Amino acid sequence: MRILPFLFPRYTWHKSKAEKVIYLTFDDGPIPGVTEWVLDILAQHQIKATFFCIGDNIRKHPTVFQRILKENHQVGNHTFHHLKGWHTPLEEYIANMQQCQQEIEKHLKQPVRLFRPPYGKIKKSQGKFLLDAGYEVIMWTLITKDYDAKLSPQACLNRTLKRVKPGSIIVFHDSLKAEKNMKYTLPLLIKHLKEKGYSFALL
């Protein structure tokens, strides 16, 4: 993973390392219950985060998506059907991304220019199209692996705390699959980082 930022320098892998600022991001929502729990925790700590949303989930759960917007969080495009770029032709991938964009813009009357490829898997041709179209392709510094059923909640927290550093873009998942580990790790991570003097910001 460490070599990837050097191979793909036009993608965003981290923010400035000069200040103790962390960027929390959540993939694959909005999902009733799970996303709402995340929003409650963020509100409790007065933190803003970025939600990379699947277009079909926005379509199915518009009220949850509207709450994300109402509470002034940031949103990004995560394709309409959570496509794996490596296995998807360019035209199909872009059409799916644009379908998600249209779903987002039904609720948010301004362009969204943040994009995260599902699984982090994106062909050079797909990335070039997005960058040339004015999107910022957001990857990550640290993925929590909260979705990994083989990883205990404590192990999820420990690996995250071990890897976090100033400027980190951290990936959680507001999904049913990740719910157990995410619900354990997120509040403890926030508490730990606050005690260490970190603040939180939008991308």
N, C-alpha and C positions, 0 to 999 in steps of 0.2 A: 504493500500500500504506500510506503514512503516514497517510492519512485514515481508514483502516478502524478503528483503535482508537478514534477519536473518534465514529464512527458506531455502533460496537458496544461500548460501554464496559463492558458486563456480562461480556464474554469476557475471558479472561486473555491478554494480549499480552506481558507482561514482568513481572519481579519487581522488588523494590526496587533502585533505581539508586544507593543510598547506599553499597553495599559492593561490592567486586570479587568477585562471585559469579556463576557461570555455571550454567545448567541445560541439560544435554545430554538430548535426547530422540531416540528412534528410532521410525520409523513402518514399518508394514506387515509386520513379522515375526509370529511367529518362523519363521525359515528355517534349515534345517540348514546348517552350514558358515559362512554369513555372520553370523548372530546369534551363533554360538559364537565366531567370531573377535572380534566386538565385545566379548563377555563376557571373553575372554582379555585384551584390551587394557585394559579397565576394571579388571580384577583386578590387572593389572600396575601400574597407576597408583593403585590403591586409590580408585577413583572410583565413585560410584553414579549411575545414570541412570534415566530413565523410558522405558519401552517401550510405545508405543501399538500394541496387537496386533489383528490381524484375527482374528475368531472362527474362521473356517474354517482358518486357518493353525495356530491353537492345537489345533483338532481333529485336524489332519493330523500335527502335530509336538509332541505333548504333552511328550515328554522335554526338548526344548529350552525349552519354556515353563516346565517345572518347574525347570530350571536357573536361569532368570531369577529365579524366586521364591526358590530356595534361596540364591542369592547376594545376597539382600536388596535387589534393585532394585525400583523402583516400576513398576506396570503401569496402563495405561489402556485404555479401550474405543475401538476404531476401526471399529466396525460389523462385522458378520459377513462381508459380501461386498464391503467397500470401496465403499460406495454414494456416488454423487455426489448430495448433498442437493438441489441445484437442480432435478434431473430426477426426483425421487422424491416421491410423495405422502406426506403426514405419517404416516399410519397404517403404511404399508409401511416407512418410515424408522425409526420407533420400534420396530416389531416386529423389524427387523433388528438394531438396537442392543441390544434386550433378548435376542435370541438370542446375541449376542456376550457379553453379561453372564452369561448362564447357562453358557456355555462357560468363561468365566473362573472362575466360582464353583464349578465342578467341582474346581478345583485350589486355589483360595484361598477359605477359609471366612470371608470377611468382605467387606462391600460395597466395590466399587470405584467411586469417584465422580469420576474424571477421564475426560473424553471429548474426543477430537479429531476433528473432521469430516474425512473424506477429502477431499483437494484444498483444504481450507479452505472448501469450498462448502456452506453450510447456510442454509436458509430461516429467516426470523424466527420462523415458527410452530414449526419444529423446535427452534431454540435456546431459545425460550420454554418449550417442554415440558420440555426437559432441565434448564434452570435452575430451573424450578418444582419439578422432581422431586428437586432437591438435587445435581445434577451441576455440576462446574466445567468449563466449556468452555474448553479450552486451545488457543490459537492459537500464534503464535510471533513473536519479534522478528526472527529471521533464519532463512531457509531456505537451506541450502547449495547446492541444485540439483545435488546429487551424482548424481541420476538423469538429468541432461541429457547425452546422448551427444555433443552438439556442444561441450560444455565439457571442456577438458582437465583432468587432475588438478591441475596447477599453477594453472590459472585458477580452479578450484573452491576451492582453498586461499586464493588471493589475495583473491577476493571475500568469503570468509568472514572472513578476518583484518581486512579493511578495514571491515567492518560490525559486528564484535563490540564490545560495550560492557557495563559493569556491569549486572547484572540480566537479561541476554539469555537468552531461551529459544531454543535452537538446534535446528533439525531436521536430522537425518541420516536415512537410510533403510537399514535392514538387509534389503536386497533384492538379488536378482541383478542387476537393472537398474542399481542404484546402486553395486554392489560395487567397481568399479575406482576411481571417484573417492572414495568413502567411505574405502576402505582407505588411500589416499594421504593424504587430508586429515585424518582423525581423529587419528592419532598426532602429526602435526606441529602441529595446532591445540592439542592438549593440552600438548605441550612448550612451545609459544610462550606460552600463557596462564599456565602454571605459572611460567615465567621472569618474566612480568610481574606476578606476585603474586596471580593469581586462584586462587580455590578453586571447588569444584564441589558442587552440592547437589541434593536431590530437590525436586520441585515441592510 
